[in-house]
């Protein structure tokens, strides 16, 4: 019979996974839903399938790390597991209050580290490895995205500027003996490939979210041997799916329709860079913050686009003088923004100016892609919330008699 404490632990784990599904689905499939390339129901189905796939493959390493390598498994009593899950749930609640997405991975690691500090069982070598990757991965996201923005973004605009046709994307040809799918009326092969690519990148993001975040919901219970590894991942995946089918509908609207300063193409670049880094870290067993990595990817992409107005040689020869560079480098405009569903058409080869010959006016300043103060607030809270979780966890596990 399931004990009362285990039932509470399972409910808290489901609550954490439910919130992860709500936020991650919007990030993964918001652009595709906003471009009307997939329905919200279809996005929820794909999110559930690929998050579970990510969790049950790459994500097992993250579960093992959080469930027994930061602190020994013996530290995870059922009471301690519930407390750690509570801290993760509280971080999600706090992020909703202040309007800044909290890193559940960093908060979970912080809560587990607090437990280890209180008991004197913290694996400092493992914590050092995790924190080192936390410092390196955002910098990698910035520079990779910066290179894409400076050297490849205009070419990507040419490839992905697709006007969405009226009617369905696919139709069924019944003229032969066997019905077969064909392109819908007015659908070009370019539009079909672009649409499929948008959906595939959403699936890739869902996979990376599952690989990194399933552990946040179930690792303490797996570490305490209250759940088996596969059973825990299945529970976490199901909870993420529950969030995808319910509260994610609103976040998909927000990401897909309200964040107008970020063109779909830029969102896809950020998604690809961020998901690749998160999946790589998950394979190493490192819990990663998707939000911090994505934020630095956005900043890097904008910086790379902005620096197209000057050549590297001019930057070196400037002698420290100010160079005319706009950071509003990804603001949507008629010629730069459209991908699937866009209206600006495809820029021609002659429209794309070489690096150093673009004017700052060619890269709009009217609405910056990122507000420096907002970016600073996000990064600050992303780091301070895990710190609070670590301190609170230490105090509770050290001085509360129950633990």
Steps between C-alpha positions, in 0.01 A plus 500: 500500500623848410591696812363849560846656465564323170158611373589859589836461327335367185250787497777759537699329224197511270448867585861579406475306173164661425655848523802395297270377225305824506803722454712276275224432247452870437871549440529193275190535286392863544659610169340210310157565655532873437579433134196269485712207385369276779203502737530531877377145537759373253771697682395344833516150350848558356620662822388201705657244266835672450541618859448141614742380232762749617449402862520127443816522287735790572315609815589187697849641554360818655273297729800297615703814567229674700381183669830370633815682387462849652419336832489125570169321454486434873443873555166485318252394764138540396476813716811649339372415153171679564685803632725520193200468269327773699790737433474429128125560505550820699751623239241446227244690706743785567584525131132537417462777758792710373444415135846349450538127423704333770757235423353189655825312433717752683248528782479122536878471512509783755247328725690171478828682570342656810409153619857385443648799681274444800594132522864542398450264205529742207713373211709811439669360191165436330368842603812661358447320170135608484570865585785511246261393226246756622762769435624363168170412330348854491827636359498226236139586412593869467795443269343231281190717451720805448684326216169393345363853528807667350583260218200278421174674601442689170549177305255322731246776433530427127445130557211526747300801381181313413156644437230270638237401247127484561339166571641177634866411475426147375219340304408142413521391137235235441544473122703179522423160642661598830438848653823691553587830666592793275573868552190707559367761256755779475752323724854512368769248579694782670206577729451132584867446587512819707186407689627150575830646618324737743313203650812281515692769688209517746530123548875538553437762769244270664758220500764721664245627754414145596866400517580784739180555697342161570766455767382814678165339569606151605873480584454533879242219504720283278797576723305393808410172324132583533478480120699303247693692234267417210186530715612844612570617146161372384333690785691817419425468129131448568491807726670710232242374252220600736638852509538502122133420448372754756686810619738498200221625273543849643880498484487389136282802425743728681814369331339455160303824473604756762880496476499694173854643532652158436452372142428132460835448326688651796294286738592188304871586505485554876304178545749295300806638677345475847354153451829366368691630802240375748488155338880482503514592869221255581697221333786588737260485795512877558170669601484809276302824500328526163379853575845646575652328197215622277525854640871519421431350158253780428749764614777340295286478188403865532860603560616302197240665276591843635871459433434443129512879467878495560789284386720330755797698371312825565422387851867427568613831346242708684742548787225469758278757328127436487380311194150552361329174592131440564397232748149495356633249257215254478197726506246379250479702180370427155818365347669335796235327707278267299528127515200271481195721491698817428391768259822670409604270219844361432792745492706464185874435487562860396301636796738342749785741570847372596627533855620853567283655228168480683378823655376507857167617356474165319478334840207672675547674834134573567444198724798309628489125509602502863475769764828509695330563834253216443778266389701587810194437720440159340862390539516636856184320612604185317808490722360642824203259523727190511711682761190558712398137456845384610499720811142411595566131443811511718319677784205261494705181477748626758270640768148356456469192727281313249802462270 
